[in-house]
Amino acid sequence: MTAGLLLLMGAACNRSQSYEITGSIPGMEEGATIELTGVAADGKDSLLATAAVSGEAVRIPVDRSCEMACLNLPETRRKLPVFFEPEVTDYRLAVDTAGQVRIEGGALQRVWNEYQAG
């Protein structure tokens, strides 16, 4: 299973397409900054996009390339992996039944969410 997830991570970003992450995060402080960082093959992080929370809502347009992306939530200090796919342009922030924020959109993201759920 771990090897399969590593393969998924290698296919995380399409280099020529734009994406958007939208949704709401209950309880997130107004004006809090959420960062999306890309992790290149050499392991160096690069800032892809930032967004400020407005009324618990977030909209993050992404138009830069990356090998793997990670959404950084400031108040929880959680880092959520984002797996972009060429045929999917819209990703959603959702809160599961346990109150944990996750990202939905595309087959790779679904596999990751299932893996995290145990």
Accessible surface in RSA format (square Angstrom, percent):
REM  Atomic radii and reference values for relative SASA: ProtOr
REM  Chains: A
REM  Algorithm: Lee & Richards
REM  Probe-radius: 1.40
REM  Slices: 20
REM RES _ NUM      All-atoms   Total-Side   Main-Chain    Non-polar    All polar
REM                ABS   REL    ABS   REL    ABS   REL    ABS   REL    ABS   REL
RES MET A   1   148.62  77.0  96.35  63.8  52.27 124.5  76.26  64.8  72.36  95.9
RES THR A   2    86.69  61.7  84.76  85.9   1.93   4.6  58.47  78.5  28.22  42.7
RES ALA A   3    70.74  65.0  64.66  99.8   6.08  13.8  66.70  93.9   4.04  10.7
RES GLY A   4    35.33  43.6   0.00   N/A  35.33  43.6  30.44  83.5   4.90  11.0
RES LEU A   5     9.86   5.5   9.40   6.7   0.46   1.2   9.40   6.6   0.46   1.2
RES LEU A   6   109.67  61.1 100.52  71.9   9.15  23.0 100.83  70.8   8.84  23.8
RES LEU A   7   139.97  78.0 129.20  92.4  10.77  27.1 131.92  92.6   8.05  21.7
RES LEU A   8    34.44  19.2  32.96  23.6   1.49   3.7  34.44  24.2   0.00   0.0
RES MET A   9    65.92  34.1  63.25  41.9   2.67   6.4  52.78  44.9  13.14  17.4
RES GLY A  10    61.66  76.0   0.00   N/A  61.66  76.0  38.69 106.2  22.97  51.4
RES ALA A  11    62.42  57.4  44.00  67.9  18.42  41.9  54.33  76.5   8.09  21.4
RES ALA A  12     0.00   0.0   0.00   0.0   0.00   0.0   0.00   0.0   0.00   0.0
RES CYS A  13    23.84  18.0   1.78   2.0  22.06  51.8   1.79   4.5  22.05  23.8
RES ASN A  14    38.08  26.3  27.43  26.5  10.65  25.6   9.00  21.7  29.07  28.1
RES ARG A  15   152.81  64.2 127.35  64.9  25.46  60.6  60.00  82.0  92.82  56.3
RES SER A  16   107.27  90.6  68.11  90.9  39.16  90.2  53.15 113.2  54.12  75.8
RES GLN A  17    51.10  28.6  38.19  27.9  12.91  30.7  24.72  52.6  26.39  20.0
RES SER A  18    66.70  56.4  59.21  79.0   7.49  17.2  34.46  73.4  32.24  45.2
RES TYR A  19     9.72   4.5   3.58   2.0   6.14  16.0   6.32   4.7   3.40   4.2
RES GLU A  20    42.51  24.4  42.05  31.8   0.47   1.1  10.66  20.6  31.86  26.0
RES ILE A  21     0.00   0.0   0.00   0.0   0.00   0.0   0.00   0.0   0.00   0.0
RES THR A  22    45.06  32.1  45.04  45.7   0.02   0.1  25.98  34.9  19.08  28.8
RES GLY A  23    25.26  31.1   0.00   N/A  25.26  31.1  21.44  58.8   3.82   8.6
RES SER A  24    53.79  45.5  49.00  65.4   4.79  11.0  17.66  37.6  36.14  50.6
RES ILE A  25     7.19   4.1   7.19   5.4   0.00   0.0   7.19   5.2   0.00   0.0
RES PRO A  26    84.06  61.3  64.32  58.6  19.75  71.8  64.83  53.5  19.24 119.5
RES GLY A  27    61.21  75.5   0.00   N/A  61.21  75.5  39.48 108.4  21.72  48.7
RES MET A  28    10.66   5.5   1.95   1.3   8.71  20.7   3.21   2.7   7.45   9.9
RES GLU A  29   116.48  66.9 107.75  81.5   8.72  20.8  38.02  73.5  78.46  64.1
RES GLU A  30   114.20  65.6  95.48  72.2  18.73  44.6  61.25 118.5  52.96  43.2
RES GLY A  31    43.85  54.1   0.00   N/A  43.85  54.1  26.65  73.1  17.20  38.5
RES ALA A  32    16.95  15.6   5.76   8.9  11.19  25.5  16.48  23.2   0.46   1.2
RES THR A  33    70.65  50.2  59.73  60.6  10.91  26.0  33.45  44.9  37.20  56.2
RES ILE A  34     0.13   0.1   0.00   0.0   0.13   0.3   0.00   0.0   0.13   0.3
RES GLU A  35    69.18  39.7  68.86  52.1   0.32   0.8   7.47  14.4  61.71  50.4
RES LEU A  36     0.10   0.1   0.00   0.0   0.10   0.2   0.00   0.0   0.10   0.3
RES THR A  37    19.34  13.8  19.34  19.6   0.00   0.0  15.04  20.2   4.30   6.5
RES GLY A  38     1.21   1.5   0.00   N/A   1.21   1.5   1.21   3.3   0.00   0.0
RES VAL A  39    45.25  29.8  43.93  39.8   1.32   3.2  44.04  38.3   1.22   3.3
RES ALA A  40    44.51  40.9  38.15  58.9   6.36  14.5  39.08  55.0   5.43  14.4
RES ALA A  41   100.13  92.1  58.11  89.7  42.02  95.6  69.31  97.6  30.82  81.7
RES ASP A  42   101.15  70.9  62.92  62.6  38.23  90.4  47.69 112.2  53.46  53.3
RES GLY A  43    51.29  63.3   0.00   N/A  51.29  63.3  27.94  76.7  23.35  52.3
RES LYS A  44   146.44  71.4 140.25  86.1   6.18  14.7  89.39  80.5  57.05  60.8
RES ASP A  45    92.40  64.7  63.05  62.8  29.35  69.4  21.48  50.5  70.93  70.7
RES SER A  46    50.77  42.9  43.61  58.2   7.16  16.5  37.89  80.7  12.88  18.0
RES LEU A  47    87.36  48.7  76.26  54.6  11.10  27.9  76.26  53.6  11.10  29.9
RES LEU A  48    11.88   6.6   0.51   0.4  11.36  28.6   1.11   0.8  10.76  29.0
RES ALA A  49    16.33  15.0   6.86  10.6   9.47  21.5  16.33  23.0   0.00   0.0
RES THR A  50    66.78  47.5  46.52  47.2  20.25  48.3  13.79  18.5  52.98  80.1
RES ALA A  51    13.35  12.3   4.08   6.3   9.27  21.1  13.30  18.7   0.04   0.1
RES ALA A  52    64.92  59.7  46.42  71.6  18.50  42.1  46.44  65.4  18.49  49.0
RES VAL A  53     2.04   1.3   0.00   0.0   2.04   4.9   0.00   0.0   2.04   5.5
RES SER A  54    72.98  61.7  67.61  90.2   5.38  12.4  32.84  69.9  40.15  56.2
RES GLY A  55    59.56  73.5   0.00   N/A  59.56  73.5  36.94 101.4  22.62  50.7
RES GLU A  56    68.51  39.3  67.84  51.3   0.67   1.6  16.57  32.1  51.93  42.4
RES ALA A  57    49.79  45.8  47.87  73.9   1.92   4.4  48.05  67.7   1.73   4.6
RES VAL A  58     5.91   3.9   0.00   0.0   5.91  14.2   2.75   2.4   3.16   8.6
RES ARG A  59   145.42  61.1 133.08  67.8  12.34  29.4  54.69  74.7  90.73  55.0
RES ILE A  60     0.06   0.0   0.06   0.0   0.00   0.0   0.06   0.0   0.00   0.0
RES PRO A  61    66.50  48.5  60.19  54.9   6.31  22.9  60.38  49.9   6.12  38.0
RES VAL A  62     2.21   1.5   0.90   0.8   1.31   3.2   1.11   1.0   1.10   3.0
RES ASP A  63   110.21  77.2  82.49  82.1  27.72  65.6  21.74  51.2  88.47  88.2
RES ARG A  64   129.20  54.2 116.81  59.5  12.39  29.5  45.69  62.4  83.51  50.6
RES SER A  65    54.53  46.1  36.47  48.7  18.06  41.6   7.06  15.0  47.47  66.5
RES CYS A  66    11.92   9.0   1.31   1.5  10.61  24.9  10.02  25.4   1.90   2.1
RES GLU A  67    47.56  27.3  44.97  34.0   2.59   6.2  16.00  30.9  31.56  25.8
RES MET A  68    24.68  12.8  24.68  16.3   0.00   0.0  24.68  21.0   0.00   0.0
RES ALA A  69     0.00   0.0   0.00   0.0   0.00   0.0   0.00   0.0   0.00   0.0
RES CYS A  70    19.91  15.1  19.91  22.2   0.00   0.0   5.92  15.0  13.98  15.1
RES LEU A  71     0.00   0.0   0.00   0.0   0.00   0.0   0.00   0.0   0.00   0.0
RES ASN A  72    25.47  17.6  24.12  23.3   1.35   3.2  17.93  43.1   7.54   7.3
RES LEU A  73     2.23   1.2   0.43   0.3   1.80   4.5   0.59   0.4   1.64   4.4
RES PRO A  74    56.98  41.5  32.66  29.8  24.32  88.4  45.11  37.2  11.87  73.8
RES GLU A  75    86.37  49.6  50.85  38.5  35.52  84.6  38.48  74.4  47.89  39.1
RES THR A  76    75.49  53.7  49.81  50.5  25.68  61.2  57.30  77.0  18.18  27.5
RES ARG A  77   211.32  88.7 182.80  93.2  28.53  67.9  65.24  89.2 146.08  88.5
RES ARG A  78    75.72  31.8  70.47  35.9   5.25  12.5  34.43  47.1  41.29  25.0
RES LYS A  79   136.80  66.7 113.77  69.8  23.03  54.8  66.28  59.7  70.52  75.1
RES LEU A  80     9.72   5.4   9.72   7.0   0.00   0.0   9.72   6.8   0.00   0.0
RES PRO A  81    19.23  14.0  18.68  17.0   0.56   2.0  18.68  15.4   0.56   3.5
RES VAL A  82     0.00   0.0   0.00   0.0   0.00   0.0   0.00   0.0   0.00   0.0
RES PHE A  83     0.43   0.2   0.43   0.3   0.00   0.0   0.43   0.3   0.00   0.0
RES PHE A  84     1.24   0.6   0.93   0.6   0.31   0.8   0.93   0.6   0.31   0.9
RES GLU A  85    11.54   6.6  11.18   8.5   0.36   0.9   3.62   7.0   7.93   6.5
RES PRO A  86    74.08  54.0  66.57  60.7   7.51  27.3  66.64  55.0   7.44  46.3
RES GLU A  87   133.72  76.8  95.68  72.4  38.05  90.6  68.15 131.8  65.57  53.5
RES VAL A  88    30.14  19.8  27.26  24.7   2.88   6.9  30.14  26.2   0.00   0.0
RES THR A  89    59.79  42.5  55.97  56.7   3.81   9.1  34.42  46.2  25.37  38.4
RES ASP A  90    84.31  59.1  80.78  80.4   3.53   8.3  27.17  63.9  57.15  57.0
RES TYR A  91     0.22   0.1   0.00   0.0   0.22   0.6   0.00   0.0   0.22   0.3
RES ARG A  92   113.71  47.7 113.71  58.0   0.00   0.0  56.92  77.8  56.80  34.4
RES LEU A  93    11.20   6.2   0.00   0.0  11.20  28.2   0.00   0.0  11.20  30.1
RES ALA A  94    24.05  22.1  17.91  27.6   6.14  14.0  23.98  33.8   0.07   0.2
RES VAL A  95    62.97  41.4  32.71  29.6  30.26  72.9  32.71  28.4  30.26  82.1
RES ASP A  96    43.63  30.6  32.79  32.6  10.83  25.6  14.91  35.1  28.72  28.6
RES THR A  97   156.57 111.4 115.66 117.3  40.91  97.5  94.44 126.9  62.12  93.9
RES ALA A  98    81.51  74.9  46.66  72.0  34.85  79.3  59.16  83.3  22.35  59.2
RES GLY A  99    48.73  60.1   0.00   N/A  48.73  60.1  25.52  70.0  23.21  52.0
RES GLN A 100    86.50  48.4  85.32  62.4   1.18   2.8  29.01  61.8  57.49  43.6
RES VAL A 101    13.36   8.8  11.38  10.3   1.99   4.8  11.38   9.9   1.99   5.4
RES ARG A 102    87.14  36.6  86.20  43.9   0.94   2.2  17.22  23.5  69.92  42.4
RES ILE A 103     2.14   1.2   0.29   0.2   1.84   4.4   0.29   0.2   1.84   5.0
RES GLU A 104    47.07  27.0  45.74  34.6   1.33   3.2  15.85  30.7  31.22  25.5
RES GLY A 105    10.69  13.2   0.00   N/A  10.69  13.2   5.17  14.2   5.53  12.4
RES GLY A 106    18.07  22.3   0.00   N/A  18.07  22.3   6.61  18.1  11.46  25.7
RES ALA A 107    45.87  42.2  41.96  64.8   3.91   8.9  42.01  59.2   3.86  10.2
RES LEU A 108    27.02  15.0  27.02  19.3   0.00   0.0  27.02  19.0   0.00   0.0
RES GLN A 109     1.42   0.8   1.42   1.0   0.00   0.0   0.01   0.0   1.41   1.1
RES ARG A 110   135.41  56.9 132.23  67.4   3.18   7.6  52.24  71.4  83.17  50.4
RES VAL A 111    53.41  35.1  53.27  48.2   0.14   0.3  53.27  46.3   0.14   0.4
RES TRP A 112    46.05  18.5  46.05  22.3   0.00   0.0  40.54  21.6   5.51   8.9
RES ASN A 113    24.17  16.7  18.43  17.8   5.74  13.8  10.40  25.0  13.77  13.3
RES GLU A 114   108.24  62.1  96.59  73.1  11.65  27.7  45.34  87.7  62.90  51.4
RES TYR A 115    83.76  39.1  71.10  40.5  12.66  32.9  38.60  29.0  45.16  55.7
RES GLN A 116   105.20  58.8  74.93  54.8  30.27  72.1  22.64  48.2  82.56  62.6
RES ALA A 117    94.09  86.5  48.90  75.5  45.19 102.8  61.54  86.7  32.56  86.2
RES GLY A 118   100.41 123.8   0.00   N/A 100.41 123.8  52.05 142.8  48.36 108.3
END  Absolute sums over single chains surface
CHAIN  1 A     6547.5       4944.5       1603.0       3586.4       2961.1
END  Absolute sums over all chains
TOTAL          6547.5       4944.5       1603.0       3586.4       2961.1
